[in-house]
Amino acid sequence: MKFIVSLILIILLSFCACLYLPWWSIAIVAFIVTALIPQGAGKSFLAGFIALFLLWGGLSYWISVNNHHLLAHRVSLLILKMDNPYLLMLVTSLIGALVAGFAALTGSFLRNRKQPASRVL
């Protein structure tokens, strides 16, 4: 249940954050969500990875379909050196997913970090 809640929160908050902030705000959102919702490291990584893979994959597909893949064809020729807009969408999704996944993993590690015992002098 925590996994699904964190997945939905990361998707919604990342979408809202990217409307007003730079693209890398997805990392901040994934970090904060997984730092606040206790999960294991693997589940936190997967929550961030899957959330942004779905979000950026869906958004890039929706934008590309609405302009009949005109921009995606041209950008895929520039970046990938081949005319394949779907591969460009996959690469876009993977980049966002890796950024959010590693940020979520960092948030999980921060939450699970053991506090050092304070010394009394």
N, C-alpha and C positions, 0 to 999 in steps of 0.2 A: 504494500500500500504506500509506503514511504517513497518507493521507487517511482510509482506512477505520479504521485503528488509532486515530487521534485522534477520529473520529466515535464509535466504540464506547466509548473511554475517557471522553469527555465525557458520553455517555448514562449510563453506569454510575456514574461519580463524582458526577454531578449528582443522580441518584436517591438515592444514599446520603447526599449532603450535605443534601438537602432533608428527609430524615427527622429530622435533628437540628438543623439550622441554618435561618435564615430563607430565604425564597424567593430573595433576591438572591445567595445563595451559588452559584447557577449561573454568575454572572459570574466569580466567583473561580476556579471549576473550569475554565471555558473559557479564562480568561486563563493559568492555570498550565499546562494541557495544551498549548496552542499556543505558549507560551513555551519549553517543553521539547522539543517535536517540531518540527524545522525544516521549514517550508513557506512558500509564497508567501502574500502578504497575501490574495489572493482565495480561495485554497483554505482558509486559516484561517477566514476569515469564513464561507464556505460550510459548513465542518465544524461550527462552533458553531451556525450558523443551522439547518441541517438536523437536527442532533442534538437541539436543544431543541424544534424544531417537532414532530419525531416523538415525543419524550418527553412533552411537555405535551399534545399533541394526543391521543396514546394514553391517557394517564392521565385527561384530562378526559372522553374518550369512555367509558372503562371505568367511571369513577365515575358518570357520568350514566346509563349503561345500567343499572347495578346499582340505582339508585333510581328507575328508570322515567322519567327526565328531569323529575322533580318540581321539584327545586331549580333546574335549568337553565332551565325555563320561567319561574319567578318572577324569577330574577336577570336573564334576558334582557329581561323586561318593565321591570325597574328601570333597567338600564344602557343597553340598546339601544332602548328604547321600542317594541319589537315582540316578539311571541312566536315566537322562532326560536332554539332551543337549539343548533342546529348552527352558526349564525353566532357565537354566544357562544363555542363551542369553538374556532372558527377565530380569533377575536380573541384568545382566551387563548393559543393556540399562537403567534400572530404576536408578541405581546408578549414571551413567553419567548424566542422565536427571535431577535428583534432585540437583546434584552439580551445574550444569549450570543454572537451574531454580532459585535457591536461589542466585547465583551470579548475575544473570540478575535482580532479584528483588532488590538486594542491589544497583546495578547501577542505577536503576530507582529511588529508594529512594534518592540517592545522588543527582541526577539531580533535583528532585522536592523539595529538602530541601530549605527552605527559609533562606536567608542570614540574620543574626542578624544585627540590626542597629548599626552602630559604634558610640561610644560616643566621644564627643569632650570635652576634659578636659581643 
